[in-house]
Amino acid sequence: MQNFPTLTSYGAAGRVTGSKHLITTSSGEKILLDCGLFQGEGKEGQELNRNWGFDPSDIDFVILSHAHIDHTGLLPKLVKDGFNGVIFSNSSTSDLCQIMLADSAHIQESDLKRVNRRRAEKNLEPIEALYELADAERALAKFHVIKDNVEFEVGSNTIARLIPNAHIIGSSAIHLELQSPDNKIITLTFTGDIGRPDDQILAGPFPFPQSDYVISESTYGDRLHEPAADAKEAFLHLIQKICVEKQGKIIIPAFSIDRTQEIIYILDQLAFEKKLPHIPVYVDSPLSIKATQIMELHRDEFNPKILEYITKDGDPFSFPNLHYVSKVEDSKAINDIKSAAIIISASGMAEAGRIKHHIANNIENPLNAILIVGYATPFSLAGQLTSGKQTVKIFGDEYQVFAEIHRMNNFSAHADWKEMVEYLSCQNPKLVKKIFLVHGEEDTLGAFKSHLINAGFNDIQIVEQAVSYTLF
């Protein structure tokens, strides 16, 4: 017996990370939109990463909106736990996942070694890694690359299409045509993470077809960003204050994809305009270096403004005094530098990777500054610093926060509430049966719901974890 399709979210429901939205079709096929890792969610997130809420072996297909780890980071565990289907993505997302999933496995391995040493000292059982490099490689072997804006078949009765949305390179909304039991077509679009209309690097976001149902992200549904055009001057002012006047360092936790490249591009412009002070800039992240190389291979996704700049400058990600750091010994050597410098390192929430070492080495010096340039969950180190905590734990040790803490939303790759409403204006509100809100915190979800009602959308559902919604 056939039933109407259903939507059940097992991640990014009432929270920001862990994107996982399960579509069960009328014929019983199971399509998972994203398979993300919960990040910066504390112990609850760690528990959620180990418990699916569904049987991975029941999943037939995965379609990815983009490569960020909170949207792809549990793919290796999905395969490890029994998934044997196909993973659909575009070329950019596939290329990025090749480096990101391997990096995620490596970070888990190195972080767990440290955690398990501490557990052994307390006579506690060691914690098993979510997955290993071999699991990541098995997941990558299941990727099937499709082109943007081209329809493709998913299973026996579903048609899908990816529509670029300018969040990061390769990011897309996922548009589905689902079949109802009476052979009518039900359309659903998952926005993924919505990019900004004036992104420094990427073209878009582009409109998506009229849909019966929309699953919309809500990350910044309660706030407005500062104008992106102000980012360069604000950044230059901070560099002048910290690096020139105080001779201190600016430490920037930055996501390896898009955020790091956007910061480098702005610094490149300042150097081209001869405004950038003569100080070293370190990009200390092997993943960021590889991601930058991948972005260079996908210039077809760049907007006209940066393409025009490239004709004058040649390379938007290279300027004098810019140093890309891969080797561990070179990363450690940065900490011995006593003079002014800018250090950009992953991760963006300062939850893992080399950035934690750089923060630990510089946070107690009042000459320095830590610049937060993206979204950070409250539990994450970046979130704690943004909230004004005076003492933080890094690798189990307590540090006093004497460095200046700055936040710039100009760099955000997420649209604010006005930009999201503008993005959704491609829809006739009267023809949208329901908008499902995901990927947001409780207060944010409520605020964005109000903004959507004011924009003419009538039925707004704040999605609950593991609750199924029928698509009529």
The 8 nearest C-alpha neighbors of each residue, nearest first, counted from 0:
[[1, 2, 26, 25, 180, 27, 3, 181],
 [0, 2, 25, 26, 180, 3, 27, 179],
 [3, 1, 25, 180, 4, 0, 26, 179],
 [2, 4, 25, 179, 180, 471, 470, 5],
 [5, 3, 24, 25, 470, 23, 469, 2],
 [4, 6, 469, 23, 468, 470, 22, 467],
 [5, 7, 22, 468, 467, 21, 469, 8],
 [8, 6, 467, 21, 466, 465, 20, 468],
 [9, 7, 20, 465, 10, 464, 19, 21],
 [10, 8, 19, 465, 464, 20, 7, 52],
 [9, 11, 17, 18, 19, 12, 8, 464],
 [12, 10, 438, 18, 14, 15, 16, 17],
 [13, 11, 437, 464, 14, 10, 463, 462],
 [12, 14, 440, 441, 439, 11, 463, 437],
 [15, 13, 440, 11, 439, 12, 438, 16],
 [14, 16, 438, 439, 11, 440, 218, 13],
 [15, 17, 11, 37, 69, 18, 38, 14],
 [16, 18, 37, 35, 36, 10, 69, 11],
 [17, 19, 10, 11, 35, 70, 16, 33],
 [20, 18, 10, 34, 33, 9, 8, 32],
 [21, 19, 8, 32, 31, 7, 9, 22],
 [20, 22, 31, 7, 6, 30, 8, 32],
 [23, 21, 6, 30, 5, 29, 24, 31],
 [22, 24, 29, 5, 4, 28, 27, 30],
 [25, 23, 4, 27, 28, 26, 22, 29],
 [24, 26, 4, 2, 3, 1, 27, 179],
 [25, 27, 24, 1, 28, 2, 156, 23],
 [28, 26, 24, 25, 23, 29, 1, 2],
 [27, 29, 24, 23, 26, 59, 30, 154],
 [30, 28, 23, 58, 59, 22, 27, 24],
 [31, 29, 60, 22, 61, 21, 59, 23],
 [30, 32, 21, 61, 20, 33, 22, 60],
 [31, 33, 20, 62, 61, 19, 63, 21],
 [34, 32, 63, 19, 70, 18, 62, 31],
 [35, 33, 71, 19, 70, 73, 74, 18],
 [70, 36, 34, 69, 17, 71, 18, 72],
 [35, 37, 69, 17, 72, 73, 68, 38],
 [36, 38, 17, 16, 44, 69, 48, 40],
 [39, 37, 40, 16, 36, 69, 44, 17],
 [38, 40, 379, 378, 376, 41, 350, 37],
 [41, 39, 44, 38, 378, 43, 37, 42],
 [42, 40, 44, 43, 39, 378, 45, 379],
 [41, 43, 45, 44, 46, 40, 47, 39],
 [44, 42, 46, 45, 41, 47, 40, 48],
 [43, 45, 40, 47, 46, 37, 42, 41],
 [44, 46, 42, 48, 43, 47, 41, 49],
 [45, 47, 43, 44, 49, 48, 42, 50],
 [46, 48, 44, 50, 49, 45, 43, 51],
 [47, 49, 45, 46, 50, 44, 37, 36],
 [48, 50, 47, 46, 51, 45, 129, 76],
 [51, 49, 47, 48, 52, 46, 53, 45],
 [50, 52, 53, 49, 47, 54, 48, 9],
 [51, 53, 50, 9, 54, 465, 47, 55],
 [54, 52, 51, 55, 57, 50, 9, 58],
 [53, 55, 56, 57, 51, 52, 58, 81],
 [56, 54, 82, 57, 81, 58, 77, 80],
 [55, 57, 82, 81, 54, 58, 83, 80],
 [58, 56, 55, 54, 59, 29, 82, 53],
 [59, 57, 29, 55, 56, 60, 82, 30],
 [58, 60, 84, 29, 30, 28, 57, 85],
 [61, 59, 30, 85, 84, 58, 86, 31],
 [60, 62, 86, 31, 30, 32, 87, 85],
 [63, 61, 87, 32, 86, 33, 88, 31],
 [64, 62, 33, 88, 65, 32, 87, 61],
 [63, 65, 171, 191, 170, 172, 33, 173],
 [66, 64, 170, 63, 92, 67, 169, 171],
 [65, 67, 92, 96, 71, 95, 68, 70],
 [68, 66, 70, 69, 65, 71, 72, 256],
 [67, 69, 72, 71, 70, 35, 36, 66],
 [68, 70, 35, 36, 17, 16, 67, 72],
 [35, 69, 71, 18, 68, 33, 34, 67],
 [72, 70, 35, 34, 68, 73, 74, 69],
 [71, 73, 68, 36, 35, 74, 69, 70],
 [72, 74, 36, 76, 35, 75, 34, 71],
 [73, 75, 77, 76, 72, 71, 34, 138],
 [76, 74, 135, 134, 78, 138, 77, 73],
 [77, 75, 79, 73, 78, 74, 130, 80],
 [76, 78, 74, 80, 75, 79, 82, 55],
 [77, 79, 82, 75, 81, 76, 80, 138],
 [80, 78, 76, 77, 81, 134, 75, 82],
 [81, 79, 77, 78, 76, 55, 82, 56],
 [80, 82, 56, 78, 55, 79, 83, 77],
 [83, 81, 56, 78, 55, 77, 84, 58],
 [84, 82, 81, 78, 56, 85, 59, 58],
 [83, 85, 59, 60, 82, 86, 58, 141],
 [84, 86, 60, 141, 142, 61, 87, 143],
 [87, 85, 61, 142, 141, 62, 143, 60],
 [88, 86, 62, 143, 142, 144, 61, 63],
 [89, 87, 144, 63, 145, 92, 93, 62],
 [88, 90, 145, 144, 92, 146, 91, 93],
 [89, 91, 93, 92, 144, 94, 88, 145],
 [92, 90, 169, 94, 93, 89, 95, 168],
 [93, 91, 95, 169, 66, 94, 89, 90],
 [92, 94, 90, 96, 91, 95, 88, 89],
 [95, 93, 91, 97, 92, 96, 90, 293],
 [96, 94, 92, 97, 93, 98, 99, 66],
 [95, 97, 99, 93, 98, 100, 94, 66],
 [98, 96, 94, 95, 99, 100, 93, 139],
 [97, 99, 96, 101, 95, 100, 102, 286],
 [100, 98, 96, 102, 101, 97, 95, 103],
 [99, 101, 103, 102, 96, 98, 135, 97],
 [100, 102, 104, 103, 99, 98, 132, 135],
 [103, 101, 99, 105, 100, 104, 106, 98],
 [104, 102, 100, 106, 105, 101, 99, 107],
 [103, 105, 101, 107, 131, 132, 102, 106],
 [104, 106, 102, 108, 103, 107, 109, 101],
 [107, 105, 103, 109, 108, 104, 110, 102],
 [108, 106, 110, 104, 105, 109, 111, 103],
 [107, 109, 105, 111, 106, 110, 104, 112],
 [108, 110, 106, 112, 111, 107, 105, 113],
 [111, 109, 107, 113, 112, 108, 106, 114],
 [112, 110, 114, 108, 113, 109, 115, 107],
 [111, 113, 115, 109, 110, 114, 116, 108],
 [112, 114, 116, 111, 110, 115, 117, 109],
 [115, 113, 111, 117, 116, 112, 118, 110],
 [114, 116, 118, 125, 112, 117, 113, 111],
 [117, 115, 119, 113, 118, 114, 112, 120],
 [116, 118, 120, 115, 114, 119, 113, 121],
 [119, 117, 115, 123, 121, 120, 116, 122],
 [118, 120, 122, 116, 121, 117, 123, 115],
 [119, 121, 117, 118, 122, 116, 123, 115],
 [120, 122, 118, 119, 123, 117, 116, 124],
 [123, 121, 119, 120, 118, 124, 117, 125],
 [122, 124, 118, 121, 119, 125, 120, 115],
 [123, 125, 126, 118, 122, 119, 115, 121],
 [126, 124, 115, 123, 118, 127, 119, 114],
 [125, 127, 128, 115, 124, 111, 114, 118],
 [126, 128, 129, 125, 111, 130, 115, 108],
 [129, 127, 130, 107, 126, 108, 131, 111],
 [130, 128, 76, 127, 49, 131, 107, 48],
 [131, 129, 128, 76, 134, 75, 104, 132],
 [130, 132, 104, 134, 133, 135, 128, 129],
 [131, 133, 135, 134, 104, 101, 136, 130],
 [134, 132, 136, 135, 131, 137, 130, 75],
 [133, 135, 75, 137, 132, 131, 136, 79],
 [136, 134, 75, 132, 138, 133, 137, 100],
 [135, 137, 133, 139, 134, 138, 132, 140],
 [138, 136, 134, 140, 135, 139, 133, 141],
 [137, 139, 135, 75, 140, 136, 141, 78],
 [140, 138, 136, 141, 137, 142, 135, 97],
 [139, 141, 137, 138, 142, 136, 143, 135],
 [140, 142, 139, 138, 85, 86, 143, 137],
 [143, 141, 86, 139, 140, 87, 144, 85],
 [142, 144, 87, 86, 88, 141, 145, 85],
 [145, 143, 89, 88, 90, 87, 142, 146],
 [144, 146, 89, 88, 143, 147, 87, 90],
 [147, 145, 89, 149, 148, 144, 90, 161],
 [146, 148, 161, 149, 162, 89, 145, 160],
 [147, 149, 161, 162, 160, 146, 150, 163],
 [150, 148, 147, 160, 146, 151, 161, 145],
 [151, 149, 160, 159, 158, 148, 152, 161],
 [152, 150, 159, 158, 160, 149, 153, 145],
 [153, 151, 158, 157, 154, 159, 150, 156],
 [154, 152, 157, 158, 151, 155, 159, 156],
 [153, 155, 156, 157, 152, 28, 60, 59],
 [154, 156, 157, 153, 152, 26, 28, 158],
 [155, 157, 154, 178, 177, 158, 153, 152],
 [158, 156, 177, 153, 176, 152, 154, 155],
 [157, 159, 152, 176, 151, 175, 153, 150],
 [160, 158, 175, 151, 150, 174, 152, 176],
 [159, 161, 150, 174, 148, 149, 173, 151],
 [162, 160, 173, 147, 148, 171, 172, 174],
 [161, 163, 171, 172, 148, 147, 164, 160],
 [164, 162, 171, 170, 165, 205, 204, 172],
 [204, 163, 165, 171, 194, 203, 205, 166],
 [166, 164, 194, 204, 203, 201, 167, 202],
 [194, 167, 165, 412, 193, 170, 164, 192],
 [168, 166, 170, 257, 165, 169, 256, 412],
 [167, 169, 170, 91, 294, 165, 166, 257],
 [170, 168, 91, 92, 65, 167, 171, 89],
 [171, 169, 65, 167, 64, 168, 166, 163],
 [172, 170, 163, 164, 162, 64, 161, 173],
 [171, 173, 190, 162, 191, 189, 161, 64],
 [172, 174, 161, 189, 188, 160, 171, 64],
 [173, 175, 188, 160, 159, 187, 161, 172],
 [176, 174, 159, 187, 186, 158, 177, 188],
 [175, 177, 186, 158, 157, 185, 184, 159],
 [178, 176, 185, 157, 184, 175, 186, 179],
 [177, 179, 184, 182, 183, 185, 156, 25],
 [178, 180, 182, 183, 181, 3, 25, 184],
 [181, 179, 182, 1, 25, 3, 2, 178],
 [180, 182, 179, 183, 178, 184, 3, 1],
 [183, 181, 179, 180, 178, 184, 177, 185],
 [182, 184, 179, 181, 178, 185, 180, 177],
 [183, 185, 178, 177, 176, 179, 186, 182],
 [186, 184, 177, 176, 178, 211, 179, 183],
 [187, 185, 176, 210, 211, 175, 177, 184],
 [186, 188, 212, 175, 210, 213, 174, 211],
 [189, 187, 174, 213, 173, 190, 175, 214],
 [188, 190, 214, 173, 191, 172, 213, 215],
 [191, 189, 172, 215, 188, 214, 192, 193],
 [192, 190, 172, 64, 189, 193, 216, 171],
 [191, 193, 216, 166, 190, 194, 413, 170],
 [194, 192, 166, 414, 413, 164, 191, 190],
 [166, 195, 193, 165, 413, 414, 412, 164],
 [194, 196, 414, 198, 197, 413, 412, 165],
 [195, 197, 198, 204, 203, 194, 418, 165],
 [198, 196, 195, 199, 227, 203, 202, 201],
 [199, 197, 195, 200, 201, 196, 165, 202],
 [198, 200, 197, 201, 261, 305, 302, 304],
 [201, 199, 301, 198, 302, 305, 202, 261],
 [202, 200, 301, 302, 165, 198, 300, 199],
 [201, 203, 302, 301, 300, 165, 204, 200],
 [204, 202, 205, 165, 164, 196, 201, 163],
 [203, 164, 205, 165, 196, 194, 163, 202],
 [204, 206, 203, 164, 163, 207, 162, 422],
 [207, 205, 425, 204, 208, 422, 162, 423],
 [206, 208, 162, 205, 209, 425, 174, 172],
 [209, 207, 210, 206, 426, 174, 425, 188],
 [208, 210, 426, 207, 211, 427, 425, 430],
 [211, 209, 186, 212, 187, 208, 431, 188],
 [210, 212, 431, 186, 432, 187, 185, 430],
 [213, 211, 187, 433, 210, 434, 432, 431],
 [212, 214, 434, 188, 187, 189, 215, 435],
 [215, 213, 189, 435, 434, 436, 188, 190],
 [214, 216, 436, 190, 213, 437, 435, 189],
 [215, 217, 438, 437, 192, 436, 218, 191],
 [218, 216, 439, 220, 438, 219, 437, 444],
 [219, 217, 439, 220, 438, 216, 15, 443],
 [220, 218, 415, 221, 222, 217, 416, 443],
 [219, 221, 416, 447, 217, 443, 218, 222],
 [222, 220, 443, 446, 219, 447, 416, 223],
 [223, 221, 219, 220, 415, 416, 224, 443],
 [222, 224, 415, 416, 225, 417, 221, 219],
 [225, 223, 408, 415, 226, 409, 222, 227],
 [224, 226, 409, 227, 408, 223, 229, 407],
 [227, 225, 228, 229, 224, 409, 230, 408],
 [226, 228, 409, 229, 230, 225, 410, 197],
 [227, 229, 226, 230, 231, 409, 232, 225],
 [230, 228, 227, 226, 232, 231, 233, 409],
 [231, 229, 233, 409, 227, 228, 232, 234],
 [230, 232, 234, 233, 229, 235, 265, 228],
 [231, 233, 235, 234, 230, 229, 236, 228],
 [234, 232, 236, 230, 235, 231, 229, 237],
 [233, 235, 237, 231, 236, 232, 230, 238],
 [234, 236, 238, 232, 237, 233, 231, 239],
 [235, 237, 239, 233, 234, 238, 232, 240],
 [238, 236, 240, 234, 239, 235, 241, 233],
 [239, 237, 235, 242, 241, 236, 240, 234],
 [238, 240, 243, 236, 237, 242, 241, 235],
 [241, 239, 237, 244, 238, 243, 242, 236],
 [242, 240, 245, 247, 238, 239, 243, 244],
 [243, 241, 246, 247, 339, 238, 239, 245],
 [244, 242, 239, 246, 245, 241, 240, 238],
 [243, 245, 240, 246, 241, 242, 239, 247],
 [244, 246, 241, 247, 243, 242, 366, 240],
 [247, 245, 242, 339, 243, 244, 338, 241],
 [248, 246, 367, 339, 366, 242, 241, 245],
 [247, 249, 367, 340, 339, 341, 242, 368],
 [248, 250, 341, 368, 369, 367, 342, 251],
 [251, 249, 369, 342, 341, 370, 343, 368],
 [252, 250, 343, 370, 253, 369, 342, 371],
 [253, 251, 347, 344, 345, 349, 346, 354],
 [254, 252, 347, 345, 259, 346, 344, 251],
 [253, 255, 347, 346, 258, 256, 345, 259],
 [256, 254, 287, 259, 345, 253, 286, 258],
 [255, 257, 254, 258, 290, 259, 287, 167],
 [256, 258, 260, 167, 259, 261, 255, 168],
 [259, 257, 261, 260, 254, 256, 253, 262],
 [260, 258, 262, 261, 255, 257, 253, 254],
 [259, 261, 263, 257, 262, 258, 264, 291],
 [260, 262, 264, 258, 263, 259, 257, 265],
 [263, 261, 265, 259, 264, 260, 266, 258],
 [264, 262, 260, 266, 261, 265, 316, 267],
 [265, 263, 267, 261, 262, 315, 266, 316],
 [266, 264, 268, 262, 267, 263, 231, 261],
 [265, 267, 269, 263, 268, 264, 270, 262],
 [268, 266, 264, 270, 265, 269, 318, 263],
 [269, 267, 271, 265, 270, 266, 272, 264],
 [268, 270, 266, 272, 274, 275, 267, 271],
 [269, 271, 273, 275, 267, 272, 268, 274],
 [272, 270, 268, 273, 269, 267, 312, 274],
 [271, 273, 269, 270, 274, 268, 275, 267],
 [274, 272, 270, 271, 275, 269, 276, 268],
 [275, 273, 269, 272, 270, 276, 271, 235],
 [274, 276, 270, 269, 273, 277, 266, 235],
 [277, 275, 278, 274, 243, 239, 238, 273],
 [276, 278, 275, 279, 320, 319, 270, 243],
 [279, 277, 340, 276, 339, 280, 320, 341],
 [280, 278, 320, 340, 321, 281, 341, 277],
 [279, 281, 341, 321, 340, 342, 322, 320],
 [282, 280, 322, 342, 283, 323, 343, 321],
 [283, 281, 343, 323, 324, 284, 344, 322],
 [282, 284, 324, 344, 281, 343, 323, 330],
 [283, 285, 287, 286, 344, 282, 345, 325],
 [284, 286, 325, 288, 287, 289, 283, 324],
 [287, 285, 289, 284, 288, 290, 255, 98],
 [288, 286, 255, 290, 284, 289, 285, 291],
 [287, 289, 285, 291, 286, 290, 284, 292],
 [288, 290, 292, 286, 291, 287, 293, 285],
 [289, 291, 287, 293, 292, 288, 256, 286],
 [292, 290, 294, 288, 293, 289, 287, 295],
 [291, 293, 289, 295, 290, 294, 288, 296],
 [294, 292, 290, 296, 295, 291, 289, 297],
 [295, 293, 291, 297, 296, 292, 290, 298],
 [294, 296, 292, 293, 297, 298, 291, 290],
 [297, 295, 293, 294, 298, 292, 299, 91],
 [298, 296, 294, 299, 295, 300, 293, 91],
 [297, 299, 301, 300, 295, 296, 294, 306],
 [298, 300, 297, 301, 302, 296, 202, 201],
 [301, 299, 298, 201, 202, 297, 302, 168],
 [302, 300, 201, 298, 202, 200, 299, 303],
 [301, 303, 202, 201, 304, 200, 305, 306],
 [304, 302, 306, 305, 307, 301, 202, 308],
 [305, 303, 307, 306, 302, 308, 200, 199],
 [306, 304, 308, 307, 303, 302, 200, 309],
 [307, 305, 303, 309, 308, 304, 302, 310],
 [306, 308, 304, 305, 310, 309, 303, 311],
 [309, 307, 305, 311, 310, 306, 312, 304],
 [308, 310, 313, 312, 306, 311, 307, 314],
 [309, 311, 307, 308, 313, 312, 306, 314],
 [312, 310, 308, 309, 313, 307, 314, 306],
 [313, 311, 309, 314, 310, 308, 315, 271],
 [312, 314, 309, 310, 311, 315, 308, 317],
 [313, 315, 316, 312, 317, 309, 318, 310],
 [316, 314, 264, 317, 267, 309, 313, 312],
 [315, 317, 314, 264, 263, 267, 260, 318],
 [318, 316, 314, 315, 267, 321, 319, 263],
 [317, 319, 321, 267, 320, 270, 316, 271],
 [320, 318, 321, 317, 270, 279, 322, 277],
 [321, 319, 279, 280, 322, 318, 278, 277],
 [322, 320, 280, 319, 318, 281, 279, 317],
 [323, 321, 281, 280, 282, 324, 320, 279],
 [322, 324, 282, 281, 283, 325, 321, 288],
 [325, 323, 283, 282, 326, 322, 284, 330],
 [324, 326, 285, 284, 327, 283, 323, 330],
 [325, 327, 329, 328, 324, 330, 285, 331],
 [326, 328, 330, 329, 331, 325, 324, 332],
 [327, 329, 331, 330, 326, 332, 325, 333],
 [330, 328, 332, 326, 331, 327, 324, 333],
 [329, 331, 327, 328, 332, 333, 326, 283],
 [330, 332, 328, 333, 329, 334, 327, 335],
 [331, 333, 329, 334, 335, 330, 328, 336],
 [334, 332, 335, 331, 330, 336, 329, 281],
 [333, 335, 332, 336, 331, 360, 357, 330],
 [336, 334, 332, 333, 337, 331, 338, 360],
 [337, 335, 334, 333, 338, 332, 339, 340],
 [336, 338, 335, 339, 334, 247, 340, 248],
 [339, 337, 336, 246, 340, 247, 248, 242],
 [340, 338, 246, 247, 242, 248, 278, 337],
 [339, 341, 248, 279, 278, 280, 342, 249],
 [340, 342, 280, 249, 248, 250, 281, 279],
 [341, 343, 281, 250, 280, 251, 282, 249],
 [344, 342, 251, 282, 281, 283, 252, 250],
 [343, 345, 283, 354, 252, 284, 253, 282],
 [346, 344, 253, 347, 354, 252, 254, 255],
 [345, 347, 349, 254, 348, 253, 351, 252],
 [346, 348, 253, 254, 252, 349, 345, 373],
 [347, 349, 381, 375, 350, 346, 379, 380],
 [350, 348, 346, 347, 381, 380, 351, 252],
 [349, 351, 348, 379, 380, 346, 39, 355],
 [352, 350, 349, 346, 355, 353, 106, 354],
 [351, 353, 354, 345, 346, 355, 106, 350],
 [352, 354, 355, 356, 344, 345, 357, 351],
 [353, 355, 357, 344, 356, 345, 352, 349],
 [356, 354, 358, 353, 357, 349, 359, 352],
 [357, 355, 359, 354, 353, 358, 360, 352],
 [358, 356, 354, 360, 359, 355, 361, 353],
 [357, 359, 355, 361, 362, 360, 356, 354],
 [360, 358, 356, 357, 361, 362, 355, 393],
 [361, 359, 357, 358, 356, 362, 334, 363],
 [360, 362, 358, 359, 364, 363, 357, 367],
 [361, 363, 402, 358, 400, 364, 359, 401],
 [362, 364, 401, 400, 361, 399, 402, 365],
 [363, 365, 402, 366, 362, 361, 401, 367],
 [366, 364, 402, 401, 367, 363, 403, 368],
 [367, 365, 247, 364, 245, 402, 241, 368],
 [368, 366, 247, 248, 402, 365, 364, 249],
 [367, 369, 403, 249, 402, 404, 250, 370],
 [368, 370, 250, 404, 249, 251, 405, 403],
 [369, 371, 405, 251, 406, 404, 250, 372],
 [372, 370, 406, 373, 405, 251, 252, 407],
 [373, 371, 407, 410, 406, 408, 370, 411],
 [374, 372, 411, 371, 375, 408, 347, 410],
 [373, 375, 376, 372, 348, 411, 347, 382],
 [376, 374, 382, 348, 381, 379, 377, 373],
 [375, 377, 382, 379, 378, 39, 374, 40],
 [378, 376, 382, 379, 383, 375, 39, 386],
 [379, 377, 39, 376, 40, 41, 382, 383],
 [380, 378, 39, 382, 381, 376, 377, 348],
 [379, 381, 383, 382, 349, 350, 384, 348],
 [380, 382, 348, 384, 379, 349, 383, 375],
 [383, 381, 377, 375, 379, 385, 380, 376],
 [384, 382, 380, 386, 385, 381, 388, 377],
 [383, 385, 381, 387, 386, 382, 388, 380],
 [384, 386, 382, 387, 383, 381, 404, 406],
 [387, 385, 383, 384, 388, 382, 377, 381],
 [388, 386, 384, 385, 389, 383, 404, 382],
 [389, 387, 390, 384, 383, 386, 391, 400],
 [388, 390, 400, 399, 387, 391, 401, 384],
 [389, 391, 399, 398, 388, 400, 397, 392],
 [392, 390, 398, 397, 393, 399, 389, 388],
 [391, 393, 397, 396, 395, 398, 394, 390],
 [392, 394, 395, 396, 397, 391, 359, 355],
 [395, 393, 396, 392, 355, 113, 397, 114],
 [394, 396, 393, 392, 397, 117, 114, 391],
 [395, 397, 392, 393, 394, 398, 391, 359],
 [398, 396, 392, 391, 393, 390, 395, 399],
 [399, 397, 391, 390, 392, 400, 396, 363],
 [398, 400, 390, 363, 389, 401, 391, 397],
 [399, 401, 389, 363, 362, 402, 390, 398],
 [400, 402, 363, 365, 364, 399, 362, 403],
 [403, 401, 365, 367, 362, 368, 364, 400],
 [402, 404, 368, 369, 367, 405, 401, 365],
 [405, 403, 369, 368, 370, 402, 384, 385],
 [406, 404, 370, 371, 369, 403, 407, 368],
 [405, 407, 371, 370, 372, 408, 404, 385],
 [406, 408, 372, 409, 371, 410, 405, 370],
 [407, 409, 411, 410, 224, 372, 225, 373],
 [410, 408, 227, 230, 225, 407, 411, 226],
 [409, 411, 408, 372, 412, 407, 373, 258],
 [410, 412, 408, 373, 413, 409, 372, 374],
 [411, 413, 166, 194, 195, 410, 414, 258],
 [414, 412, 194, 411, 193, 195, 166, 415],
 [413, 415, 195, 418, 194, 419, 193, 412],
 [416, 414, 219, 223, 418, 417, 224, 222],
 [415, 417, 220, 419, 418, 219, 420, 222],
 [418, 416, 420, 419, 415, 421, 223, 414],
 [417, 419, 421, 415, 414, 416, 420, 422],
 [420, 418, 422, 416, 421, 417, 414, 415],
 [419, 421, 423, 417, 422, 418, 416, 424],
 [420, 422, 418, 424, 419, 423, 417, 425],
 [423, 421, 419, 420, 424, 418, 425, 206],
 [424, 422, 420, 425, 421, 426, 419, 206],
 [423, 425, 421, 426, 422, 420, 427, 428],
 [424, 426, 423, 206, 422, 427, 207, 209],
 [427, 425, 424, 209, 428, 423, 210, 431],
 [426, 428, 429, 430, 431, 425, 209, 424],
 [429, 427, 456, 431, 430, 426, 455, 457],
 [428, 430, 427, 431, 456, 432, 455, 457],
 [429, 431, 428, 427, 432, 211, 210, 426],
 [432, 430, 211, 428, 433, 429, 212, 210],
 [431, 433, 211, 212, 430, 458, 434, 429],
 [434, 432, 458, 212, 431, 459, 435, 213],
 [435, 433, 213, 459, 212, 214, 460, 436],
 [434, 436, 214, 460, 461, 462, 213, 215],
 [435, 437, 461, 215, 462, 214, 460, 216],
 [438, 436, 216, 12, 11, 439, 462, 215],
 [437, 439, 15, 11, 216, 217, 14, 218],
 [440, 438, 218, 15, 217, 14, 444, 437],
 [439, 441, 14, 443, 13, 442, 444, 15],
 [442, 440, 444, 443, 13, 445, 439, 14],
 [443, 441, 445, 444, 440, 446, 221, 439],
 [442, 444, 221, 446, 440, 220, 445, 441],
 [443, 445, 447, 441, 446, 442, 439, 440],
 [446, 444, 448, 442, 443, 447, 449, 441],
 [445, 447, 443, 449, 221, 448, 444, 220],
 [448, 446, 220, 450, 444, 449, 445, 221],
 [447, 449, 445, 451, 446, 450, 444, 452],
 [450, 448, 452, 446, 447, 451, 453, 445],
 [449, 451, 447, 453, 448, 452, 454, 446],
 [452, 450, 454, 448, 453, 449, 456, 447],
 [451, 453, 456, 449, 455, 454, 450, 457],
 [452, 454, 450, 451, 455, 449, 456, 448],
 [455, 453, 451, 452, 456, 450, 420, 428],
 [456, 454, 452, 453, 428, 457, 451, 429],
 [457, 455, 428, 452, 451, 454, 458, 429],
 [456, 458, 452, 455, 459, 428, 433, 429],
 [457, 459, 433, 456, 434, 460, 432, 452],
 [460, 458, 434, 433, 435, 457, 448, 461],
 [459, 461, 435, 462, 436, 434, 458, 433],
 [462, 460, 436, 435, 463, 459, 437, 444],
 [461, 463, 12, 436, 460, 437, 435, 464],
 [462, 464, 12, 466, 13, 465, 461, 8],
 [463, 465, 12, 9, 466, 8, 10, 462],
 [466, 464, 9, 8, 7, 463, 467, 52],
 [467, 465, 464, 7, 463, 468, 8, 462],
 [468, 466, 7, 6, 5, 465, 469, 8],
 [469, 467, 6, 5, 7, 470, 466, 4],
 [468, 470, 5, 4, 471, 6, 3, 467],
 [471, 469, 4, 5, 3, 468, 6, 185],
 [470, 3, 469, 4, 185, 179, 5, 211]]
